[in-house]
Amino acid sequence: MTVKMQPGEDQEIVSSLVRTEVILLGVGLVLLVMSALAVADGNVLDVERIAFRAVNGLPSLFYWPVWLVMQLGNGLAIAVVAAVALASRRFRLALGLAIAGLSVYWLAIVVKWLVHRPRPGALLADVHLRGVSASGNGYPSGHAAVASALAVIAWLWFGPRLRWTFVAAALVVCVGRVYVGAHLLLDVVGGAAMGVISGAFVGLLLHVRRHGHEDRRTRLAAGPASS
């Protein structure tokens, strides 16, 4: 069984895929600029206080499940997911994960140095700190940035059955960083925005979504014999 695409239909698909990445870039840039401007004066917005108290005050029994998912946002996760993709012979996916993850990891460090927003413990009283206390500045969240970048690349590559799993995991990382007392709301919003920008830009540059569609099309054409 083979699947053939007409030239006009193929061109329409490519155009649609490019629009998706451009929209993601635009949304990420807007969120990044808005969150950076909001934290520039060093104040904590009322909505951040309310959100932080609600999440940080949750029972400690959630810590270990949240901690486990939260590892998607550390630097080692970049190497692990890229290695898994490489072992699956999805070379372009592996390259996209590695570039998007590493670039936003280091960019988050630079932005932390530029913005100088402290962690919640230095800005609020009665903060519940869980696990190893995070050091350095709070904005943006590096974990949120890395997890979001990896999630965007995976979302661009995989089909509907899997893509929302990665998005959900990135959301857990973002909420988890507030839960453990490491970040405020806009810290994770800024980090997630950077991750979306990085993932969308690398995805557009490497045509990740285009090749993800081709990979799925090839597997569909192969049929049961490939399983």
Secondary structure, DSSP 4 states (H G I P E B T S, - for coil): ------HHHHHHHHHHHHHHHHHHHHHHHHHHHHHHHHHTT----HHHHHHHHHHHTS-GGGHHHHHHHHGGGSHHHHHHHHHHHHHTT-HHHHHHHHHHHHHHHHHHHHHHHHH-PPPHHHHSSS----SSPP-S--SSPHHHHHHHHHHHHHHHHS-HHHHHHHHHHHHHHHHHHHHTTS--HHHHHHHHHHHHHHHHHHHHHHTHHHHHHHHHHHHHHHGGGG-
